Structures are given as C-alpha cells and as structure tokens.
Amino acid sequence: MPNKVRAAITGVQGWVPEDRLTNADLEKLVDTNDEWITSRTGIKERRILRTPGWATSDMAAEAVKGLLAKTNTTPGEIDLLIVATVTADMVFPDTANTVCDKIGAKNAFGYDINAACSGFLYALATGSQFVANETYKKVVVVGADMMSSIVDYQDRNTCVIFGDGAAAVLLEPRRDGTGIQDFVLRGDGAGREFLHMKAGGSKRPPSAETVAHREHFVYQDGKRVFKFAVEGMVSTVQEILRRNHKTIDEINWVVPHQANMRIISSVAEHLHFPMEKVMLNIQKYGNTTAATLGLCLWEYEDQLNKGDNIVLTAFGGGFTWGALYLKWAL
Ligand code: UT7
C-alpha cells in the first residue's frame, strides 16, 4: 500500500533587510535600555526595511526568488502563492498577487492570509491542503511583514519588539511518509481587544484625527498577550502530540513563534522540552510576525535531517494560535 500523498516542504528561503536597529539605537528614541530589552525580551537587534519604495511584497519577492533558484523551479511552475501578512502593501489588492507579478508567476493565483503572528502556520496548513488532495503540485507559502511600517517608535512598549523580514517555503507532494502530518489551529476573536491596530480599517477609516491620535500603529496589552501565548502554544502542541501518538521525546525540533524569549522558554519548560532543540533567532531579528517560523527553518536547515519530527507553534493577534507537526522531507 503506497503512503498517502502529503504536502512536504521541499525548499525554504529567508530574506531580511541589511539595516539593523540595535538596542543602543532604541535608547536614543525612547526611554529604554539594553538591559531591560535583553532581559525582558531576549532581543538584541532587528532588521528594518529602508530601501526607498520597497514594501512587504518586495521582501516576499526576494525570498521567493531565492527559493525558486534553490529548488530549480521556474516562476511559471507555481500553481498557488499564499502570503501571510498583517502589513499588506495596500488595503487592496492583496500582496500575493503583487508578489506573483514581481516574480513573473504567470500561471499562479494567490491570496493573503491575515492571522498576525500565526499567519505562517495558517497559510502552511491551508496551502498544504491543495497539495495533499492533489489539486496542485507546487504551492509557495510566504510569511512576510514590514512591522516597521506599523510600529510607533515613540511607544517603548512595542517598538523594541518588532522587526522586518520574509521567508518562503515550497510545498510539493511526497508519498514517502514525510511532509505535513497534522495541524491544530485555533482562534478567539475576543482577543482583538488586547492586540490590534485601532484605525485604518472600515471600523475607523483614516482621518486627520486618527493620525493625530497615533491610531495607525500596533497596540498591545503585552502582559495579557504573554499569558495567553504561553497557554495557547503549550496546549496546541500537547494536543497535536496526543493526536499523533507521539511523546515530546520523539520530537527533534520545536519551532516557536519568536515574540519573546521568556515566552519561548516558558513554553519549552511546560512541555519538558530542552532549549537546545528549540529554534531561535529572536536575538537577531526580533518579532517579524508572519516571518518568524520560516526564518527559523531557513537558518536551521543545515541541522535538519530527513524524517526529523518537527513541531511549529505560534500565537498572535486575533487571537490566533496553533501547532503543526511535520516530518522533514529534505
Ligand atoms: O507576537 C504577537 C504576540 N505578542 C507577544 O507574544 C508579546 C507578549 N508580551 C511580551 O512579550 C511582554 O509583555 C512585553 C515584552 C511586551 C513587555 O514585557 P513585560 O515584562 O510584560 O513588561 P510590562 O509590560 O509588564 O512592563 C513592566 C514595566 C512597566 O513599567 P512600570 O509600570 O512597572 O513602571 C513598563 O512601563 O516595564 C516598562 N517598560 C519598559 N521599560 C524599559 C515597558 N517597555 C519598556 C521598555 N524599556 N522598552
């Protein structure tokens, strides 16, 4: 009996801007210091997109171009391209179609998924379905966010956390047992109170007043989000392990959303999972929202072996959260 078709990650590529915003730089902008930022978040620096005229789609396009070169794929072969982002180039059209245009993916259709920091997880799960049910052979999933476009650099509660970046994966069918095995996705819209952007949407369209009140930036009740983030990631990882008859000892890597080093270590502690096997890049990039998970896979790719059991988990605005279990295919 041949194995069933699963969507496998057959390539991963990240892209981050060159410009760095260090903790020392932030000390000049707001009342903060390296000691506070490092001990409370684990972040040392973030990348900021400063190329004139560039936006989220340009970072995404760079990541996808690198992915195509690495996997010997032509743009015309892509069937579907999904972009997870909260910083779309424009309110409409969607960023995915812009990315398709910029990379010359003439045969693809695309759409955006807005699930904040869980965006990559939601997009990976969604894209995998088209491959697993054999509708499409090549699906590209991108997580990309230019958080610097929606961060208030006068607000020390949020400006120390976020950075810019993009990461893309190629999903292709595999029958060898590798690939995406299962996912648990959750949401609770009541959480919007604690993490949102106040204006710019249909609820509160842009006006001189919304600009004057600095309502076009990320608002976060950090303490509240912290608590839900730990609970949400731990419970969905535990659920996915249970469902797949796996113990935590059988997992080779946990890839957590990079929002705060203390959240990550708390999740690892609750799961009784060693930090040496937790992927980390928060110290270099901060919280890149939809890009964190893909950037982790990209940077740890050399350390991964075919068949490795990997669990991705994230928590973000919405609230949205979840866990995804895959067997590494490369
Ligand atoms: O990715 C999407 C999901 N987001 C998250 O998962 C983020 C979750 N939350 C967090 O990561 C943390 O809550 C933060 C990093 C945002 C904040 O850390 P905290 O330990 O929860 O600090 P806090 O908000 O309770 O603030 C403690 C103190 C406050 O001063 P007082 O009121 O005790 O005098 C803040 O004003 O630290 C102050 N503070 C700062 N001090 C220096 C807040 N930000 C800063 C800062 N530098 N940048």
Boltz pocket constraint, residues with backbone or C-beta under 6 A from the ligand:
constraints:
  - pocket:
      binder: B
      contacts: [[A, 31], [A, 32], [A, 33], [A, 36], [A, 37], [A, 40], [A, 41], [A, 117], [A, 156], [A, 157], [A, 158], [A, 160], [A, 161], [A, 221], [A, 222], [A, 223], [A, 224], [A, 225], [A, 226], [A, 229], [A, 258], [A, 259], [A, 260], [A, 263], [A, 287], [A, 289], [A, 315], [A, 316], [A, 317]]
      max_distance: 6.0
